[in-house]
Amino acid sequence: MAKIEMADVFAAGPCGRRGSLYAYRVRGLGRSAVVLWVGGGGDEPDQVVALPEADRCQVPVFTTVRQARVYAGRRGRRLATSEADTLELARVQHWLEDPVRRRVPSGAVLEAWNFFEDLARGLGEVRRLPQQSAVHDIAYEKLFGGECAAWTPAEKRAVLELIKAGVELWNSCPVIVKPCSSIVFASGRVVSRGS
């Protein structure tokens, strides 16, 4: 899957298409923030917005949806909706503390799985998540269908490994807190307004 260049998020998207831009709130035990998420156009994958910075990407994070909306607006984009969906990551993290005794919060785990894949794509860090196999596919289908109780031990291990790696990625990924508005995109590169 091709990585969407973030300059394209605020200009024309890949192949001249623009994905819709959304604010997405993540409430975790270690890190909570509002991020920007872009829906892939056509066959392009969805991903969390991350900005190139030297040898790595950083995720712009905000305290409120309004801050994210203003940030996008200053770059010529509008959010597709005025509200933000919320990932209750703390519920997932609570389950991870004792997955043998605690009931799987299936909706939150499904949302977390999708978020972690989109975050990894945005950061260009897909290698930080386990390579997914047929076991993951079956476990995901059962999760999607609300049938987590039917996971085999191998499927549950695969889910736990992926979700733990995703939580680690979210808690350790580089972020820019309320990025300044003096940064603009030009010709696919980041430059300051003064340039």
C-alpha positions in Angstrom: 0.0 0.0 0.0 1.3 3.4 -0.9 1.9 6.0 1.8 -0.1 9.1 1.3 2.2 12.2 1.4 0.9 14.6 4.0 1.4 17.5 1.7 -1.3 15.8 -0.4 -3.7 15.8 2.6 -3.7 19.6 2.5 -3.6 19.9 -1.3 -4.8 17.4 -3.9 -4.6 13.8 -2.8 -3.0 10.9 -4.6 -4.2 10.6 -8.2 -5.8 14.0 -7.9 -8.2 12.8 -5.2 -8.6 14.1 -1.7 -9.6 11.9 1.2 -12.0 13.3 3.8 -10.3 14.8 6.9 -11.7 13.9 10.3 -10.8 14.7 13.9 -10.4 11.6 16.1 -10.2 11.6 19.9 -8.0 9.0 21.6 -8.5 8.6 25.3 -5.7 6.4 26.8 -4.1 5.8 30.1 -0.7 7.2 29.1 -1.6 9.6 26.3 -4.8 11.2 25.2 -5.3 13.6 22.3 -7.2 14.6 19.3 -5.5 13.6 16.0 -6.4 14.2 12.4 -7.3 11.2 10.3 -7.7 11.1 6.5 -9.9 8.6 4.7 -8.2 7.1 1.7 -9.7 7.9 -1.6 -10.6 5.0 -3.8 -8.2 2.2 -3.1 -5.9 4.3 -0.9 -5.7 3.2 2.7 -6.9 5.4 5.6 -4.2 6.9 7.9 -3.5 9.2 10.7 -2.0 12.5 9.6 1.7 12.7 10.4 4.1 15.4 9.3 7.6 14.8 8.0 10.4 16.0 10.3 14.0 15.2 9.4 14.3 11.4 9.5 10.9 10.6 11.0 7.2 11.7 11.0 5.4 13.4 13.9 1.7 13.3 14.6 0.1 16.7 15.2 -2.0 16.4 18.4 -4.6 18.7 19.8 -6.5 19.1 23.1 -9.8 20.0 21.4 -11.6 19.3 18.1 -11.8 23.1 17.6 -8.0 23.3 17.6 -7.8 20.5 15.0 -10.5 22.3 12.9 -8.6 25.6 13.0 -5.3 23.9 12.1 -6.9 22.2 9.1 -8.7 25.4 8.1 -5.5 27.3 8.0 -4.3 24.8 5.5 -7.3 25.2 3.3 -9.1 22.0 4.5 -12.4 21.5 6.3 -13.2 18.6 8.6 -15.8 16.3 7.2 -17.8 16.5 10.4 -18.0 19.0 13.3 -17.7 16.2 15.9 -15.1 13.6 16.6 -15.4 9.9 17.2 -13.7 8.7 20.3 -11.5 5.7 20.8 -11.7 4.6 24.5 -8.2 3.2 24.5 -8.2 3.2 28.4 -10.8 0.3 28.2 -8.5 -1.6 25.9 -5.5 -1.0 28.2 -7.5 -2.1 31.2 -8.3 -5.4 29.4 -4.6 -5.8 28.5 -3.7 -5.7 32.2 -5.5 -9.0 32.7 -6.9 -10.5 29.5 -7.5 -13.9 31.1 -10.0 -12.6 33.6 -11.4 -9.5 32.0 -14.0 -9.5 29.3 -12.9 -8.3 25.9 -14.3 -4.8 25.2 -14.8 -5.9 21.6 -15.9 -2.5 20.1 -13.0 -0.7 21.6 -10.5 -3.4 20.6 -11.8 -3.3 17.0 -11.5 0.5 16.9 -8.0 0.3 18.5 -6.9 -2.3 15.9 -8.1 -0.1 13.0 -6.5 3.0 14.6 -3.2 1.4 15.2 -3.0 0.3 11.5 -3.9 3.8 10.4 -1.3 5.3 12.8 1.4 3.0 11.6 0.7 3.9 8.0 0.7 7.6 8.7 4.0 7.4 10.5 5.5 5.0 7.9 6.1 2.6 10.8 4.1 -0.5 9.7 7.0 -2.7 10.7 6.3 -1.7 14.4 3.1 -3.8 14.3 3.3 -7.6 13.9 3.0 -8.8 10.3 -0.5 -10.0 9.9 -1.4 -13.5 8.9 -4.4 -15.7 8.3 -4.7 -16.0 12.1 -5.1 -12.3 12.4 -7.7 -12.2 9.6 -9.8 -14.9 11.3 -9.5 -13.2 14.7 -10.5 -9.8 13.2 -13.5 -11.3 11.5 -14.6 -12.8 14.8 -14.0 -9.5 16.6 -16.0 -7.7 13.9 -18.8 -10.2 14.4 -18.8 -9.8 18.2 -17.6 -13.4 18.5 -14.4 -12.9 20.6 -15.3 -15.7 22.9 -14.8 -18.0 19.9 -11.1 -17.0 19.5 -8.7 -19.9 19.5 -5.7 -19.5 21.8 -3.6 -18.7 18.7 -6.0 -16.0 17.6 -6.2 -14.5 21.1 -2.3 -14.4 21.2 -2.2 -12.7 17.8 -4.7 -10.1 18.9 -2.9 -9.4 22.2 0.4 -9.1 20.4 -1.0 -6.6 17.8 -2.9 -4.5 20.4 0.1 -4.4 22.8 2.4 -3.3 19.9 -0.2 -0.7 18.9 -0.5 0.8 22.4 3.3 1.0 22.5 3.3 2.7 19.1 0.7 5.3 20.2 2.4 6.0 23.5 5.9 6.4 22.0 5.3 8.0 18.6 6.7 11.5 18.2 4.0 14.2 18.4 3.8 17.9 17.8 1.5 19.3 20.5 -0.8 22.0 19.0 1.5 22.7 16.0 2.1 26.3 15.2 0.2 27.8 12.3 3.3 29.3 10.8 4.0 26.1 9.0 2.5 25.7 5.6 2.8 23.1 2.8 4.4 24.1 -0.5 5.4 21.8 -3.3 5.3 18.7 -1.1 7.6 20.1 1.5 7.2 21.9 4.8 8.3 25.5 4.9 7.7 28.3 7.4 5.6 31.3 6.4 8.6 33.5 6.6 10.4 31.5 3.9 
